[in-house]
Amino acid sequence: MCKALAHPARLQLLRHLIDYGDCYFGSLADVLPLAPSTISNHVSILKEAGLIEGSSDVQRVCYCVNQERLQQLKLAVGAL
């Protein structure tokens, strides 16, 4: 999880989801001045780490924070 958060763009994306809740990719793409493909890469890394989840409807994917995994991260860092 820490490796997934090692890039400032991923921290910003996660912070946005924490602050605003569920979000479609288009909204995430507006958070940072990066190419959509770059943001997609960052989203994939956050998903692989289990920090965010995506649920898709017919045409779009909605992302949200995996609260359980975020809590695990907070406990692990707090124990340092």
Secondary structure, DSSP 8 states (H G I E B T S, - for coil): -TTTTSSHHHHHHHHHHHHH-SEEHHHHHTTSSS-HHHHHHHHHHHHHTTSEEEEE-SS-EEEEE-HHHHHHHHHHHHT-
